[in-house]
Amino acid sequence: MEHGLVTLRLVDAAGAPVAVAFVTIAAASAAFPERAFVPDETGRVSIALPVGTAVLEVRFAGLEPRRIEVEARVGGELEVTLIR
């Protein structure tokens, strides 16, 4: 199975990195179970996913959870802005 890299940069409304958040991957199949990731101090989290579409949920204290659909591909990067 081929894998692609999805890199998220989590920032607040002012553009400051959010390092205290959880990114959950909703599993598309039993072969790739749901997992959670925590960003580093720069707000970045890189996740290797099977190539194709995946659903991510971003949670941060005080904010509504945000679900986004991403396309996993080599070298892909997506910026998610969390707004209070």
Secondary structure, DSSP 8 states (H G I E B T S, - for coil): --EEEEEEEEE-TTS-B--S-EEEEE-SBTTB--EEE---TTSEEEEEEESEEEEEEEE-TTS--EEEEEEEBTTEEEEEE---
